[in-house]
Amino acid sequence: MATMDIERLKREAKKLRKTTGRTHTQCLDDLAKERGFHDWRALVQAADAGANPDPNFTAR
């Protein structure tokens, strides 16, 4: 499930990049910080360890 969440967040960052003018990396970091992580790398490491990077996400 974590891979699916990561991919969804990447797509969300891509949309943010287009609307905000920020870089993709900045948008990834912003999304990670909104979820309580220091940066995107910390979010991915937590997801790899089995944590759900988006507690509001529910699988369909």
Contacts in CASP RR format, 6 or more apart in sequence:
PFRMAT RR
TARGET T0000
AUTHOR 0000-0000-0000
METHOD contacts of the structure
MODEL  1
MATMDIERLKREAKKLRKTTGRTHTQCLDDLAKERGFHDWRALVQAADAG
ANPDPNFTAR
1 52 0 8 1.000
1 59 0 8 1.000
2 47 0 8 1.000
2 48 0 8 1.000
2 50 0 8 1.000
2 51 0 8 1.000
2 52 0 8 1.000
2 53 0 8 1.000
3 47 0 8 1.000
4 59 0 8 1.000
5 47 0 8 1.000
5 52 0 8 1.000
5 53 0 8 1.000
5 54 0 8 1.000
5 57 0 8 1.000
6 43 0 8 1.000
6 44 0 8 1.000
6 47 0 8 1.000
6 53 0 8 1.000
8 54 0 8 1.000
8 57 0 8 1.000
9 28 0 8 1.000
9 31 0 8 1.000
9 43 0 8 1.000
9 53 0 8 1.000
9 54 0 8 1.000
10 28 0 8 1.000
12 27 0 8 1.000
12 31 0 8 1.000
13 24 0 8 1.000
13 27 0 8 1.000
13 28 0 8 1.000
13 30 0 8 1.000
13 31 0 8 1.000
14 24 0 8 1.000
14 27 0 8 1.000
16 22 0 8 1.000
16 27 0 8 1.000
16 30 0 8 1.000
16 31 0 8 1.000
17 23 0 8 1.000
17 24 0 8 1.000
17 27 0 8 1.000
20 27 0 8 1.000
22 30 0 8 1.000
25 40 0 8 1.000
28 40 0 8 1.000
29 39 0 8 1.000
29 40 0 8 1.000
31 40 0 8 1.000
31 43 0 8 1.000
32 38 0 8 1.000
32 39 0 8 1.000
32 40 0 8 1.000
32 42 0 8 1.000
32 43 0 8 1.000
32 53 0 8 1.000
33 39 0 8 1.000
35 43 0 8 1.000
35 53 0 8 1.000
35 54 0 8 1.000
35 55 0 8 1.000
37 43 0 8 1.000
37 46 0 8 1.000
37 53 0 8 1.000
43 53 0 8 1.000
44 53 0 8 1.000
46 53 0 8 1.000
47 53 0 8 1.000
END
